[in-house]
């Protein structure tokens, strides 16, 4: 073997040695599966009775497959409908990876329980999100429904969201919890500005849909829990607008490629000639510039590469650790309890007594959580969110690559009907930094899934940190195997700075 061959082998052994020295976490769930069997966990597309409760034998068949990890056992899991929707990739979390942390070497905290005030608070937020999907973000400050939602959310005992003076306001409602999330317009500049894709300049006018909500009737809801196929939502290519409402951004995340927004962000930043992080070795060279390493091609491949690695880590959490109930299924439990179909008195009372539920019943005649998608959620457990995990990973790469403090020039915002972009001239116009707007785009995309009704707030907040951990591990491996002396500096989602 040549000297290069020996060195190549040793570099791979060195990366493997890092994994062997890393602490392996305990994987702990919230105990609901034992305390409330067959009622508080994900069971979509399995057989359900007339109350929407999963058949015990079918759920145990799912648990058996997860225990044996045998493909034939997964194939034997019963279905709730003929040609039922298929379970999404439960074996992904069993894969190994050759770069970054092992998918099972990371963890997220136990999810909020169905009997907790935190779960109630997250559910109340989802009902208000559903009720306000069609309100333009630019109208939040003056809209009566947003004021009512902010008041209701402010009174909850364990609502973990950004507040001003201890209260939710129209300026903080439905936003993420980083500093960047609270500056400027609701939507990140990276979801609005034109994208330069080679010789193609792409305005971010998106397909939009009208104000249709789904699964607000019991029979429709029950059929979807059983996995029955429904007519898919259609893209509307005749009505393309800039994103301007919860409905628009929920539709965006119904069809997006998971890393789409972050590849776009990378292209926007490269087009703007945004400065790289000072740890990039080619910032300081006179006769060389980066390309395959520490240049544009390296970045554009890396920002997408981390996505699938992050998904494997999250899919292990979803299927093998937490199996959290989807919000639509929880809405069914709430409806059954309040209409005396079943006694689910384990549900924390704050959601049952909220103004959000009263407003939902007044509009739809049921207490079911209105969904933005005809099929409701995907057929995999809720905790954590795949979109949020990918967001955390991709945004971490971008924050490490660019100078986070650089202020984006000439910020824009969509007008209320989404027909054009107008200059943003608010008090934060000169404070929209690369780092802040990257944190915001991660929050926007992850929260859009909540606005659609398919995820909880903690599915987002914990998952971006899991994605961040995956990306940090990959960036460390990149620094180890590349020849140049490089470092990456970045601000984590908790606000702390780190150097790789």
SVG drawing of the C-alpha trace seen along z (x, -y; Angstrom):
<svg xmlns="http://www.w3.org/2000/svg" viewBox="-71 -53 75 65">
<polyline fill="none" stroke="black" stroke-width="0.4" points="0.0,0.0 1.3,-3.5 2.0,-6.1 -1.1,-7.9 -3.2,-4.7 -1.8,-4.2 -2.6,-7.8 -6.1,-7.5 -6.8,-4.4 -5.5,-6.1 -7.7,-9.2 -10.8,-7.0 -9.6,-5.1 -9.1,-8.4 -12.7,-9.4 -13.9,-6.1 -11.8,-6.5 -13.7,-9.8 -17.0,-7.9 -15.6,-5.3 -14.5,-8.0 -17.9,-9.8 -20.3,-9.4 -23.4,-7.4 -26.6,-8.9 -29.5,-7.1 -32.6,-7.2 -35.5,-8.1 -39.2,-8.7 -42.0,-10.3 -43.6,-7.1 -47.0,-7.7 -46.9,-4.3 -47.0,-2.5 -49.3,-5.0 -51.9,-5.4 -51.5,-2.4 -52.9,-2.7 -54.2,-6.2 -51.3,-8.6 -48.9,-7.4 -48.7,-7.5 -50.7,-4.8 -51.8,-6.3 -52.7,-3.9 -53.2,-1.0 -56.7,0.4 -58.8,-1.9 -62.2,-1.5 -65.1,-3.9 -63.6,-6.2 -60.3,-6.5 -58.4,-4.2 -55.9,-1.9 -56.3,1.9 -54.1,3.3 -52.9,6.3 -51.9,4.0 -50.0,1.6 -48.2,4.5 -47.3,5.8 -45.7,2.4 -43.7,2.6 -42.6,6.1 -41.2,5.0 -39.4,2.1 -37.9,4.6 -36.9,7.3 -35.9,4.8 -36.8,7.5 -38.2,6.3 -40.7,9.1 -42.2,8.0 -42.6,4.5 -44.5,6.0 -46.8,7.9 -48.1,4.8 -51.9,4.6 -53.5,1.8 -56.6,-0.2 -57.8,-0.5 -57.4,1.3 -54.4,-0.2 -53.7,-2.2 -50.9,-4.8 -47.5,-3.2 -45.4,-3.8 -42.6,-6.3 -39.2,-4.7 -39.1,-3.2 -35.8,-1.5 -33.9,-4.7 -32.7,-5.1 -31.0,-1.7 -28.6,-2.9 -24.9,-3.7 -23.2,-6.8 -19.6,-7.2 -19.4,-10.9 -20.5,-12.8 -22.1,-11.3 -23.8,-7.9 -27.6,-8.4 -28.2,-6.7 -25.4,-8.6 -27.6,-11.7 -30.8,-12.2 -33.6,-14.7 -35.4,-15.1 -38.7,-13.3 -41.7,-14.9 -44.3,-16.8 -46.9,-14.4 -50.6,-14.4 -51.4,-15.1 -49.0,-18.1 -49.7,-21.9 -46.9,-22.2 -48.7,-19.9 -51.9,-21.9 -50.1,-25.1 -48.7,-23.7 -52.1,-22.4 -53.7,-25.8 -51.1,-27.4 -51.9,-25.0 -55.6,-25.8 -54.9,-29.5 -52.4,-28.9 -55.2,-27.0 -57.7,-29.8 -55.3,-32.5 -53.8,-30.8 -55.2,-33.3 -54.2,-36.5 -51.3,-38.2 -48.2,-38.4 -48.1,-42.2 -51.6,-42.5 -50.8,-40.8 -50.2,-44.0 -53.8,-45.2 -55.9,-42.1 -58.5,-41.3 -58.0,-37.5 -54.3,-37.8 -54.9,-40.0 -57.3,-37.4 -54.8,-34.6 -52.0,-36.5 -54.2,-37.1 -55.2,-33.4 -51.7,-32.2 -50.4,-34.6 -52.6,-33.1 -51.3,-29.6 -49.1,-28.3 -46.4,-26.5 -46.3,-28.1 -42.6,-28.2 -42.4,-30.8 -40.9,-34.3 -42.6,-37.0 -42.3,-40.7 -42.8,-41.6 -44.0,-38.0 -46.7,-38.2 -47.3,-37.0 -47.7,-40.0 -48.5,-40.3 -44.8,-41.0 -43.8,-37.6 -46.7,-35.3 -45.8,-32.1 -42.2,-33.1 -39.0,-31.1 -37.0,-31.9 -33.7,-33.2 -32.8,-36.9 -33.0,-36.8 -36.5,-35.5 -37.8,-38.6 -36.2,-41.2 -37.9,-42.5 -40.7,-40.9 -42.1,-37.5 -40.6,-35.9 -36.8,-35.6 -35.3,-37.5 -34.2,-34.1 -37.8,-33.2 -38.4,-36.4 -35.4,-37.6 -34.6,-36.5 -32.4,-33.4 -29.5,-33.5 -29.3,-29.9 -26.5,-30.0 -27.9,-32.1 -31.4,-31.7 -32.8,-34.4 -35.8,-33.0 -38.3,-35.3 -39.7,-33.5 -43.3,-33.6 -44.9,-30.4 -47.9,-28.4 -50.7,-29.3 -54.0,-27.8 -57.3,-29.2 -58.7,-29.0 -59.6,-25.3 -59.3,-23.4 -59.5,-19.6 -60.4,-16.9 -62.9,-19.0 -65.6,-16.3 -65.4,-13.1 -65.8,-10.6 -63.1,-12.3 -60.8,-12.4 -61.4,-8.7 -60.8,-7.6 -57.4,-9.4 -56.4,-7.9 -57.0,-4.5 -54.7,-5.4 -57.4,-5.7 -56.2,-7.5 -57.7,-10.9 -57.7,-13.2 -54.3,-15.0 -54.0,-18.8 -53.2,-20.4 -50.6,-23.0 -52.1,-26.1 -49.8,-27.4 -52.2,-30.1 -51.9,-32.0 -48.2,-32.5 -47.5,-35.0 -44.8,-35.9 -45.3,-34.2 -47.5,-36.4 -49.6,-34.2 -49.6,-31.0 -51.6,-29.4 -49.0,-30.2 -46.0,-29.0 -47.9,-25.8 -48.5,-25.0 -44.8,-25.7 -43.7,-23.0 -46.3,-20.6 -44.3,-20.2 -40.7,-21.5 -37.5,-19.6 -36.4,-19.4 -33.2,-21.4 -34.7,-23.7 -34.8,-26.9 -31.2,-26.5 -29.8,-25.8 -31.6,-28.9 -30.2,-30.8 -26.7,-29.7 -27.2,-30.8 -28.6,-34.2 -25.6,-34.8 -23.1,-33.8 -24.8,-36.1 -24.6,-39.0 -20.9,-38.2 -21.6,-37.9 -18.3,-37.6 -17.1,-34.2 -16.3,-33.4 -12.8,-34.5 -11.8,-30.9 -12.1,-30.0 -8.4,-29.5 -8.9,-31.3 -10.1,-34.5 -6.4,-35.2 -4.6,-33.9 -3.2,-36.1 -2.8,-33.6 -5.5,-31.0 -9.2,-30.8 -11.4,-27.9 -13.5,-25.8 -13.7,-22.0 -12.6,-22.8 -13.9,-25.9 -15.4,-27.5 -18.8,-27.7 -19.0,-24.1 -18.0,-22.7 -20.7,-24.8 -23.5,-23.9 -22.9,-20.2 -22.4,-20.3 -25.5,-22.3 -27.6,-19.5 -25.4,-16.6 -26.2,-17.2 -29.9,-16.8 -30.1,-13.0 -27.7,-12.4 -29.9,-14.6 -33.0,-12.7 -31.5,-9.3 -30.8,-10.6 -34.3,-12.0 -36.0,-8.9 -34.4,-6.8 -35.9,-9.2 -39.3,-9.1 -39.8,-5.4 -37.6,-3.8 -37.7,-6.2 -40.7,-8.5 -43.6,-7.6 -45.4,-10.8 -49.0,-11.3 -49.6,-13.7 -51.6,-16.9 -54.5,-15.8 -54.9,-12.6 -54.8,-14.6 -57.5,-16.8 -59.6,-13.7 -59.1,-12.8 -60.1,-16.4 -63.2,-16.2 -64.2,-12.8 -63.8,-13.9 -65.7,-17.2 -68.6,-15.6 -68.8,-12.7 -67.9,-10.0 -65.0,-8.9 -63.5,-9.9 -60.0,-11.1 -59.7,-12.9 -55.9,-12.5 -55.8,-15.4 -54.6,-18.5 -57.5,-20.9 -55.9,-24.1 -56.5,-23.1 -60.0,-22.0 -60.9,-25.4 -59.1,-27.5 -60.7,-30.2 -59.0,-28.6 -61.2,-25.5 -64.4,-27.6 -63.5,-29.6 -62.7,-26.4 -66.1,-24.9 -67.8,-28.1 -66.3,-28.0 -66.3,-24.3 -68.8,-22.7 -66.3,-20.2 -63.3,-20.4 -61.0,-18.6 -57.8,-20.5 -58.3,-21.9 -55.6,-20.6 -54.1,-22.5 -53.5,-19.2 -56.3,-16.8 -54.3,-13.8 -53.3,-15.5 -49.9,-14.4 -47.3,-12.1 -47.4,-8.5 -44.6,-8.7 -44.5,-9.8 -44.5,-13.5 -41.5,-13.9 -39.3,-15.3 -39.8,-17.1 -37.9,-16.1 -38.3,-19.6 -36.9,-21.1 -34.0,-18.7 -33.0,-19.4 -33.4,-23.1 -31.1,-22.9 -28.4,-21.0 -28.5,-23.1 -28.6,-26.4 -25.7,-25.4 -23.6,-24.8 -24.5,-28.2 -23.9,-30.0 -20.5,-28.4 -19.6,-29.3 -20.5,-33.0 -19.9,-36.0 -23.0,-35.9 -22.7,-39.6 -23.0,-40.9 -26.1,-42.9 -28.3,-42.0 -28.7,-45.0 -32.0,-46.4 -34.4,-44.2 -37.9,-43.5 -41.3,-42.3 -44.3,-41.0 -47.3,-43.3 -50.6,-42.0 -51.8,-40.2 -48.4,-38.8 -48.3,-40.4 -45.0,-42.3 -42.1,-42.9 -41.7,-46.3 -38.8,-47.7 -38.8,-46.9 -38.3,-50.2 -39.1,-49.1 -36.9,-49.9 -34.9,-46.7 -34.2,-47.3 -30.5,-47.8 -30.2,-44.9 -31.2,-41.9 -27.9,-40.0 -26.9,-36.8 -27.0,-34.8 -30.4,-36.2 -32.1,-35.7 -30.7,-32.1 -32.1,-31.3 -35.4,-32.9 -35.6,-30.8 -35.1,-27.6 -37.9,-28.7 -40.1,-29.8 -39.9,-26.4 -40.2,-24.3 -43.1,-26.4 -44.9,-26.3 -45.4,-22.6 -47.0,-23.5 -49.2,-26.0 -50.2,-23.2 -51.4,-21.3 -48.9,-18.4 -46.3,-19.2 -46.0,-20.6 -43.8,-23.5 -41.4,-21.2 -41.1,-19.0 -39.5,-22.1 -37.5,-23.5 -35.8,-20.3 -35.3,-19.1 -33.3,-22.1 -30.8,-21.4 -30.6,-17.8 -29.9,-18.9 -27.3,-21.4 -25.5,-18.5 -25.4,-16.4 -24.0,-19.4 -21.4,-20.2 -20.1,-16.6 -19.9,-16.7 -18.1,-20.1 -15.6,-18.6 -15.0,-15.7 -14.6,-18.0 -11.9,-20.0 -10.1,-16.8 -9.9,-15.3 -9.2,-18.4 -5.6,-19.6 -6.0,-23.3 -5.9,-24.7 -9.5,-25.9 -11.9,-26.7 -15.6,-27.4 -17.2,-29.9 -20.9,-29.9 -23.7,-31.0 -25.7,-28.0 -29.5,-28.1 -29.2,-28.7 -27.2,-31.9 -23.7,-30.6 -20.7,-30.9 -18.5,-28.0 -15.5,-27.3 -14.9,-24.1"/>
</svg>
